[in-house]
Amino acid sequence: DMSLKLTNMPINVQNSFIKQCQRLKKKLIIRHVIIPGINDTTEYINNFKNYIKDIKYIKKVELLPYHNMAIDKYKELNISYKLENTLAMDKSVCMELNNLINKND
């Protein structure tokens, strides 16, 4: 599971949070970081769009370009940075993917 590998948090925690928000009718802004070579494809974005399509009360969906500015902070704290060799996400590609996910079909 990529979610567990990158965040040390299983996807069921996220799903439980979403269910709770649905139960409470909370408006949501979904922000999702786009990382080169991991989730920066049209196929991934279409799958993600399908994953969130049944979530109610979504106010906005934002795809955020990955940046590696935290590497030095992780080194200072002696914490392993799992994406150390990953380049920053191209902002124009991220914008194209953002347009794709926010396109009404």
C-alpha positions in Angstrom: 0.0 0.0 0.0 1.6 3.2 -1.2 -0.2 5.3 1.4 1.2 3.3 4.2 4.7 3.3 2.7 4.9 7.1 2.3 2.9 8.3 5.4 3.1 5.4 7.8 -0.7 5.6 8.0 -3.0 3.0 6.6 -5.7 4.1 4.1 -8.4 2.9 6.5 -7.6 5.8 8.8 -8.3 8.3 6.0 -11.5 6.4 5.0 -12.8 6.5 8.6 -12.2 10.2 8.7 -14.1 10.7 5.5 -17.0 8.6 6.8 -17.1 10.7 10.0 -17.2 13.9 7.9 -20.0 12.5 5.8 -22.0 11.6 8.8 -21.6 15.1 10.2 -22.2 16.7 6.8 -18.9 18.6 7.0 -17.7 20.5 3.9 -14.4 19.3 2.7 -11.4 20.6 0.8 -9.4 17.7 -0.6 -5.7 18.5 -1.0 -3.6 15.8 -2.6 0.2 16.1 -3.2 1.3 15.0 -6.6 4.7 13.3 -6.7 6.7 12.7 -9.8 6.9 9.0 -10.7 4.4 8.0 -8.0 1.0 9.6 -8.7 1.6 12.1 -11.6 -0.2 10.2 -14.4 -3.6 10.7 -16.0 -4.5 7.1 -15.1 -3.8 7.8 -11.4 -5.8 11.0 -11.4 -8.7 9.3 -13.1 -8.6 6.6 -10.4 -8.4 9.2 -7.7 -11.3 11.1 -9.2 -13.3 7.8 -9.2 -12.3 7.3 -5.5 -13.6 10.7 -4.4 -16.7 10.9 -6.7 -19.1 9.6 -4.1 -17.9 11.8 -1.3 -20.5 14.4 -0.5 -19.9 18.0 0.6 -16.7 18.5 -1.3 -16.1 22.2 -1.6 -12.9 22.0 -3.6 -10.2 19.6 -4.8 -6.6 20.8 -5.1 -3.7 18.9 -6.4 -0.5 20.3 -4.9 2.9 19.9 -6.6 5.4 18.0 -4.4 8.5 20.0 -3.3 11.5 18.8 -1.5 12.1 21.8 0.9 11.7 19.6 4.0 14.7 17.4 3.4 17.0 19.6 5.5 14.5 19.7 8.4 14.3 15.9 8.4 18.1 15.6 8.4 18.2 18.0 11.4 15.7 15.9 13.3 17.5 12.7 12.2 14.4 11.3 10.5 14.5 9.3 7.3 13.1 11.2 4.4 11.5 8.7 2.1 11.4 10.9 -1.0 15.0 12.2 -0.7 15.9 11.4 -4.3 12.6 12.7 -5.8 12.6 15.9 -7.8 10.1 18.6 -7.3 6.9 18.2 -9.3 6.6 20.3 -12.4 4.0 22.9 -11.6 2.6 23.1 -15.1 2.1 19.3 -15.3 0.4 19.5 -11.9 -1.9 22.3 -13.2 -2.9 20.1 -16.2 -3.7 17.2 -13.7 -5.6 19.7 -11.6 -7.7 20.7 -14.6 -8.4 17.0 -15.3 -9.6 16.2 -11.8 -11.8 19.3 -11.7 -13.3 18.8 -15.1 -17.0 18.0 -15.0 -17.7 14.9 -17.0 
